[in-house]
Amino acid sequence: METVSYDGSFRNKRRVILSNDKHGTTIALMSNPLRGLTRNQVKRSREQLCGIEGCECNKDLGIHGPQAYDVFNMSQEGWIIRSKQHNLF
């Protein structure tokens, strides 16, 4: 039996929510911070967040506006989503 840890991770995956404040849409994805998103996740994110072809916000997973996560496009790993690092001092 597999367990979920205190921070909500399951097999090193976390549920992340991306948003597009321009179109008022959101999507929830299961993401591993050490691996990139799958092609299906990237396609689904672009379609649900901004399905308008040629729109400026459809290039980066369809996200627009401030996010709770850092989103990186690594050439070989693909799109990687990590929690933002907040420095208090």
C-alpha positions as CSV (number, residue, x, y, z in Angstrom):
1,M,0.0,0.0,0.0
2,E,1.3,3.4,-1.0
3,T,1.0,6.4,1.3
4,V,0.7,10.1,0.8
5,S,3.3,12.2,2.7
6,Y,2.4,15.2,4.9
7,D,3.1,17.6,2.0
8,G,0.7,15.9,-0.4
9,S,3.3,14.3,-2.5
10,F,2.6,10.8,-3.9
11,R,5.6,8.9,-5.4
12,N,7.5,12.2,-5.6
13,K,4.6,13.8,-7.5
14,R,2.7,16.9,-6.4
15,R,-0.5,18.4,-7.5
16,V,0.1,21.8,-9.0
17,I,-2.4,24.3,-10.1
18,L,-1.6,26.6,-13.0
19,S,-3.7,29.5,-14.0
20,N,-4.4,32.0,-16.8
21,D,-5.8,35.2,-15.4
22,K,-6.3,36.7,-18.9
23,H,-8.9,34.0,-19.7
24,G,-10.0,33.1,-16.2
25,T,-9.0,29.4,-16.5
26,T,-7.1,27.0,-14.3
27,I,-5.7,23.4,-14.5
28,A,-4.5,20.9,-12.0
29,L,-1.6,18.6,-13.0
30,M,0.4,15.9,-11.2
31,S,4.0,17.0,-11.5
32,N,7.3,15.5,-10.5
33,P,9.8,18.3,-9.7
34,L,12.7,16.2,-10.9
35,R,11.1,15.2,-14.3
36,G,9.4,17.1,-17.0
37,L,5.7,17.1,-17.9
38,T,4.5,14.6,-20.4
39,R,3.5,15.6,-23.9
40,N,-0.1,14.9,-23.0
41,Q,0.1,17.2,-20.0
42,V,1.6,20.0,-22.0
43,K,-1.0,19.7,-24.7
44,R,-3.9,19.5,-22.2
45,S,-2.5,22.5,-20.3
46,R,-2.3,24.7,-23.5
47,E,-5.8,23.6,-24.6
48,Q,-7.5,24.2,-21.2
49,L,-5.7,27.4,-20.2
50,C,-5.7,29.1,-23.6
51,G,-7.2,27.3,-26.5
52,I,-6.9,30.3,-28.8
53,E,-4.4,29.6,-31.6
54,G,-2.1,32.6,-32.1
55,C,-2.8,34.1,-28.6
56,E,0.4,35.3,-26.9
57,C,-0.2,33.3,-23.8
58,N,-0.5,30.0,-25.5
59,K,3.2,29.5,-26.0
60,D,4.2,28.8,-22.3
61,L,1.8,26.1,-21.3
62,G,-1.0,28.6,-21.6
63,I,-0.2,30.3,-18.3
64,H,-0.6,34.0,-17.9
65,G,-0.1,36.2,-14.8
66,P,1.5,35.3,-11.4
67,Q,1.8,31.7,-10.5
68,A,2.5,29.8,-7.3
69,Y,5.2,27.8,-9.0
70,D,8.3,28.4,-11.1
71,V,7.9,27.0,-14.6
72,F,11.0,26.2,-16.6
73,N,11.4,24.9,-20.1
74,M,14.5,22.7,-20.0
75,S,15.6,21.6,-23.5
76,Q,16.0,17.9,-22.8
77,E,13.8,17.4,-19.8
78,G,10.9,19.4,-21.1
79,W,8.7,21.6,-18.9
80,I,9.6,21.4,-15.2
81,I,7.4,22.9,-12.4
82,R,8.9,23.6,-9.0
83,S,7.7,25.4,-5.9
84,K,8.9,29.0,-5.6
85,Q,11.8,29.6,-3.3
86,H,10.9,32.3,-0.8
87,N,13.8,34.0,1.1
88,L,12.7,35.7,4.3
89,F,16.0,37.3,4.9
